[in-house]
C-alpha cells in the first residue's frame, strides 16, 4: 500500500523549516549597533520606572526580546525595545536579545506604535505624534477614508476615531504650548481648539500666558479658534479675551525665566 502524506500548513504557505527557525531565532546584537526608530515619538526617561527595569534586567536579563530591522549600514533600527535597550546600557550590558524582521517603513511604524501605545505613562504629545504616524502609515497601505483609518488607529488603545483625531490635532501646536498640555497646565480639549490657531497666533498666546498667571477656559479657547478661522485674531484681541472676566487673575506675573522651567530645551 502506498502511504498517503498530507501537505503541512507551512508547506502550503511556502514556509520551510529553515525559514521558520530563522524567523523565531533570537540574536544577541551589540548595543552600539542598535539605533532608535526614526522620529520615535515616545520618550525614554531615566526615571523610577527605568530604575525598576534596570534592576529586573540585572537580575533576570531581558525576558522579552526587542524587535529590530536591518539598516543599510549594517546596524539595526529598533522597532520595539527602546526602554529595554536603555536599561541594558545602564545595567552595563554589551548586547541585547532581539528578533530581526525585514519590514518596510509602514509596517515598522505600525508595530512601533502598537507596542507602546498601551503604556500608562504616555503624555498627550507622545500619543498625538504616535497616532499621526500610524494614521499616515495605514493611509500609505491603502486604508480607505479618514474616519475608518482613525477607528483602526484607536482600536489598539481602546479609543474612538474621534478621540484619535483630537489627539492628532495636538501635533499642530507649537512645542511650548504642547508642553503645557503635557504638564496638565492646559487640558487636551482646550489644546485641540488652540491647535487651529496659526503659528504666529500661538506665539502671541504663549507670550501673554507667560506674562500673566492665567488659566485659559474652554469658552475662551473656542472664541480664539473662531476668530482665527475668520482671520480676525490679533495679539491685542487675544490679550483682551484672556483677561476679560478673569477676576481671579493674580497680580504677580511669570517671567520668561520662570516659565522656562516648563519648556526645557532639547
Secondary structure, DSSP 8 states (H G I E B T S, - for coil): --------HHHHTT--HHHHHHHH--EEEEGGGEE--TT--S----SHHHHHHHHHHHHH--SS-EEEEE-TTS-EEEEE-HHHHHHHHHTT-SEEEEEE----HHHHHHHHHHTTTT-TT--HHHHHHHHHHHHHHHHHTT---HHHHHHHHHHTTT--HHHHHHHHHGGGS-HHHHHHHHTTSS-HHHHHHHTTS-HHHHHHHHHHHHHS-----HHHHHHHHHHHHTT---HHHHHHHHHTT-TT--SS---HHHHGGGS---
